[in-house]
Amino acid sequence: MVEKKEKRSNAQRVSDVKSAVNVAVHYLKAVTREAHEIRVEETEFDEARKHWVITLSFEAGTDAWLSDRQFKEFRIKVEDGTVLSMKIRKIG
């Protein structure tokens, strides 16, 4: 699990799901350079904590035959788009 609070350089309120997904994708690409075939799997707004929970899946690796689909869950603060956490999302 990566616990890193990264503020966006142009901090803006992330009030819609599309913006939250864009933040998650940008963060994933910044920390996982080998990620490709990125897909949105789940989105949720946590009203009590005022943050988005976004699950992305992606292929990792350069060889399509050896590539493995991975899932990551992101928590993104509505107030300013800060990525509060990125962690492995276990499936099954």
C-alpha positions as CSV (number, residue, x, y, z in Angstrom):
1,M,0.0,0.0,0.0
2,V,1.3,3.4,-0.9
3,E,0.2,6.1,1.5
4,K,1.3,9.4,-0.1
5,K,-0.6,12.6,0.0
6,E,0.2,14.4,-3.2
7,K,-1.4,17.8,-3.9
8,R,-2.1,18.7,-7.4
9,S,0.0,21.6,-8.6
10,N,-3.2,23.4,-9.8
11,A,-5.3,22.3,-6.8
12,Q,-9.0,22.4,-7.8
13,R,-12.1,21.0,-6.3
14,V,-12.9,17.6,-7.7
15,S,-16.7,17.7,-7.5
16,D,-17.5,15.2,-10.3
17,V,-16.6,11.6,-11.0
18,K,-15.0,12.4,-14.4
19,S,-12.5,14.8,-12.7
20,A,-11.8,12.2,-9.9
21,V,-11.1,9.5,-12.6
22,N,-8.7,11.9,-14.4
23,V,-6.8,12.5,-11.1
24,A,-6.5,8.8,-10.5
25,V,-5.3,8.0,-14.0
26,H,-2.7,10.8,-13.9
27,Y,-1.4,9.6,-10.5
28,L,-1.2,6.0,-11.7
29,K,0.7,7.0,-14.8
30,A,3.1,9.1,-12.7
31,V,4.0,6.3,-10.3
32,T,3.6,3.2,-12.5
33,R,5.2,4.0,-15.8
34,E,4.6,0.5,-17.2
35,A,0.8,0.8,-16.8
36,H,-1.2,0.5,-20.0
37,E,-4.7,-0.5,-21.1
38,I,-6.1,1.4,-18.1
39,R,-9.8,0.9,-17.3
40,V,-12.2,2.4,-14.8
41,E,-13.7,-0.4,-12.8
42,E,-15.5,1.2,-9.9
43,T,-16.4,4.7,-8.6
44,E,-17.9,5.8,-5.3
45,F,-18.3,9.0,-3.4
46,D,-17.8,8.8,0.3
47,E,-20.1,11.5,1.6
48,A,-19.0,11.2,5.2
49,R,-15.3,11.7,4.4
50,K,-15.8,13.9,1.4
51,H,-13.6,11.9,-0.9
52,W,-13.8,9.8,-4.1
53,V,-13.0,6.1,-4.1
54,I,-11.9,5.2,-7.7
55,T,-10.8,1.7,-8.7
56,L,-8.7,1.4,-11.9
57,S,-7.4,-1.8,-13.6
58,F,-4.4,-1.9,-15.9
59,E,-2.0,-4.2,-17.6
60,A,1.5,-4.1,-16.3
61,G,4.6,-5.2,-18.2
62,T,5.8,-4.8,-21.7
63,D,5.1,-8.3,-23.0
64,A,1.4,-8.8,-23.7
65,W,1.7,-12.6,-23.0
66,L,3.3,-12.0,-19.7
67,S,1.2,-9.0,-18.7
68,D,-1.0,-9.2,-15.7
69,R,-4.2,-7.1,-15.0
70,Q,-3.8,-5.3,-11.7
71,F,-6.3,-3.3,-9.7
72,K,-5.6,-0.2,-7.7
73,E,-8.0,1.8,-5.4
74,F,-7.5,5.5,-5.1
75,R,-8.9,7.9,-2.5
76,I,-9.1,11.4,-3.7
77,K,-10.0,14.4,-1.6
78,V,-12.9,16.5,-3.1
79,E,-11.7,19.8,-1.6
80,D,-8.4,20.0,-3.6
81,G,-7.8,16.8,-5.6
82,T,-5.2,15.4,-3.2
83,V,-4.6,11.7,-3.7
84,L,-4.9,10.5,-0.1
85,S,-4.0,6.9,-0.9
86,M,-3.4,4.3,-3.6
87,K,-3.6,0.6,-2.6
88,I,-4.0,-2.8,-4.2
89,R,-7.6,-3.7,-4.7
90,K,-8.0,-7.5,-4.1
91,I,-10.5,-9.1,-6.4
92,G,-12.3,-12.4,-5.6
